[in-house]
């Protein structure tokens, strides 16, 4: 297995997948676990991830993805959907889960719950979706990293029409909306992008030690 830095140098945004190669169930389970363990603000995990394998659904999604071939050729398509609102029920549900898992008295968490509710309640609806979408990107990062370590190819994608995705995937009126997509599988030998030298800013340009 490659080191983490070697894995990051190996990965790239795969433009052409080999449609004949599929992710094993064991690897898929590891990817799902890595996403499940992602950090999120307050630990709320206000998102849902749809894992699309149905070829008919993917064919419908492709036109809403600017026609990109990754949507139909990759082994799996992950659609990260963020909560469009943050409610008191969301917070209560998390605190009940926390109390159950950690063996706590739910009443001892009421103060923490009130703090979250007072912090998030005044936030405008559009800002709430921006905030929940940021949490989705933390989960996306875990997907990209676990796949790189396992030498599974990925392509994070913002090039899609969210409203059409929501309609096709039945997300309307569910309280979730598609925020970002990741296609996962194995690169095609014909993908020219795999031979391009990785372009990143120098550490001198990117970091400032204060």
C-alpha positions in Angstrom: 0.0 0.0 0.0 1.3 3.4 -0.9 2.0 6.1 1.7 -0.6 8.8 2.1 1.5 11.4 0.3 2.3 8.9 -2.5 -1.4 8.2 -2.8 -2.3 11.9 -3.1 0.4 12.3 -5.9 -1.1 9.2 -7.6 -4.7 10.4 -7.7 -6.1 12.9 -10.2 -9.6 13.9 -11.4 -10.3 11.0 -13.7 -11.9 12.1 -16.9 -12.5 8.7 -18.5 -13.4 5.6 -16.6 -13.2 1.9 -17.7 -16.8 0.9 -17.7 -15.9 -2.8 -17.4 -14.2 -2.4 -14.0 -16.3 -2.4 -10.8 -15.5 -1.7 -7.2 -15.6 -4.7 -4.9 -18.1 -4.9 -2.1 -15.3 -4.9 0.4 -13.8 -1.7 -1.0 -17.2 -0.1 -1.3 -17.9 -0.8 2.4 -14.5 0.8 3.4 -15.4 3.9 1.3 -18.8 4.1 3.0 -17.2 3.8 6.4 -14.7 6.5 5.7 -17.5 8.9 4.7 -19.5 7.9 7.8 -16.5 8.8 10.0 -16.1 12.3 8.5 -15.9 15.3 10.7 -18.9 17.7 10.6 -19.8 20.9 12.5 -21.3 20.0 15.9 -21.2 16.4 14.7 -24.6 16.8 13.2 -23.9 15.3 9.7 -26.7 17.2 8.1 -26.5 15.3 4.8 -27.4 12.2 2.9 -25.3 10.4 0.3 -27.0 8.6 -2.6 -24.9 5.9 -4.2 -26.1 5.4 -7.7 -25.5 2.2 -9.6 -28.7 1.9 -11.6 -27.7 2.4 -15.3 -31.2 3.9 -16.2 -31.0 6.5 -13.5 -27.4 7.4 -14.5 -28.4 7.7 -18.1 -31.0 10.3 -17.0 -28.4 12.1 -14.9 -25.9 12.4 -17.7 -27.6 15.2 -19.6 -27.9 17.1 -16.3 -24.2 16.6 -15.9 -23.1 18.5 -19.0 -23.0 15.2 -20.8 -19.9 14.0 -19.0 -19.1 10.4 -19.6 -18.0 9.7 -16.0 -21.6 9.6 -14.9 -22.4 6.5 -16.9 -18.9 4.8 -17.1 -17.7 5.0 -13.5 -18.4 2.0 -11.2 -20.4 4.1 -8.7 -21.8 7.7 -8.6 -22.0 9.3 -5.2 -24.4 12.2 -4.9 -23.8 14.3 -1.8 -27.1 15.9 -0.7 -27.1 18.6 2.0 -30.0 19.5 4.2 -31.8 22.6 2.9 -32.7 23.7 6.4 -31.6 23.0 10.0 -34.4 22.4 12.5 -34.7 21.8 16.2 -35.7 18.3 15.4 -32.4 17.7 13.6 -30.5 18.8 16.7 -32.7 16.8 19.1 -32.3 13.7 16.9 -28.5 14.0 17.1 -28.5 14.6 20.8 -30.7 11.5 21.4 -28.3 9.5 19.3 -25.3 10.9 21.2 -27.0 10.1 24.5 -27.8 6.5 23.4 -24.3 5.8 22.0 -22.3 7.4 24.9 -24.6 6.3 27.7 -25.5 9.8 28.7 -28.6 11.3 30.3 -30.4 13.3 27.5 -31.3 16.0 30.0 -27.6 16.7 30.5 -27.3 17.6 26.9 -30.2 20.1 26.8 -27.9 23.1 27.4 -25.7 22.1 24.4 -28.8 21.6 22.3 -30.2 25.1 23.3 -26.8 26.6 22.3 -26.9 25.0 18.9 -30.5 26.0 18.3 -29.9 29.6 19.3 -26.8 29.8 17.1 -28.4 28.2 14.0 -32.0 29.5 14.2 -31.4 33.1 13.2 -29.4 32.0 10.1 -31.3 32.8 6.8 -32.5 29.7 4.8 -30.0 30.2 2.0 -27.1 30.6 4.5 -28.2 27.3 6.2 -27.8 25.5 2.9 -24.4 27.0 2.3 -23.4 25.9 5.8 -24.7 22.3 5.4 -23.0 22.1 2.0 -19.7 23.0 3.6 -20.1 19.9 5.8 -20.7 17.8 2.7 -17.3 18.8 1.3 -15.6 17.4 4.4 -17.2 14.1 3.7 -16.2 14.3 0.0 -12.6 14.8 1.1 -12.7 11.5 3.0 -14.0 9.7 0.0 -11.2 11.1 -2.2 -8.6 10.2 0.3 -9.7 6.7 1.1 -10.0 6.0 -2.6 -6.5 7.4 -3.3 -5.0 5.1 -0.6 -6.8 2.1 -2.2 -5.8 3.2 -5.7 -9.4 3.6 -6.7 -10.0 6.5 -9.1 -12.4 9.4 -8.5 -13.6 12.6 -10.0 -15.3 15.2 -7.8 -17.8 17.1 -9.9 -19.6 20.4 -9.5 -20.5 20.4 -13.2 -24.1 19.4 -12.9 -27.6 21.0 -12.7 -28.7 20.5 -9.1 -32.4 21.3 -9.7 -32.6 18.6 -12.4 -30.7 16.1 -10.2 -33.1 16.8 -7.4 -36.1 16.1 -9.7 -34.6 12.9 -11.2 -33.6 11.5 -7.8 -36.9 12.4 -6.1 -35.2 14.9 -3.6 -37.8 17.6 -3.9 -39.8 18.0 -0.7 -37.4 15.7 1.2 -35.4 18.5 2.9 -32.3 17.6 0.9 -30.7 19.0 -2.2 -27.7 17.7 -4.3 -24.6 19.7 -3.5 -21.7 17.9 -5.2 -21.1 14.6 -7.1 -18.2 12.2 -7.1 -17.7 9.4 -9.6 -15.7 6.4 -8.4 -14.1 3.5 -10.3 -11.1 2.7 -12.3 -9.4 4.9 -15.0 -9.4 3.9 -18.6 -6.1 3.3 -20.3 -7.2 5.9 -22.9 -7.6 8.7 -20.3 -5.0 11.2 -21.3 -5.4 13.2 -18.1 -3.6 10.4 -16.1 -0.3 11.3 -17.8 -0.4 15.0 -17.1 1.9 16.4 -14.5 0.1 17.5 -11.3 -0.1 21.3 -11.0 -0.2 22.7 -7.5 1.0 26.0 -6.0 4.4 25.9 -4.3 4.4 25.7 -0.5 5.9 29.1 -0.4 2.9 30.6 -2.2 0.4 28.5 -0.4 1.5 28.7 3.2 2.3 31.6 5.5 3.7 30.7 9.0 2.7 33.4 11.5 
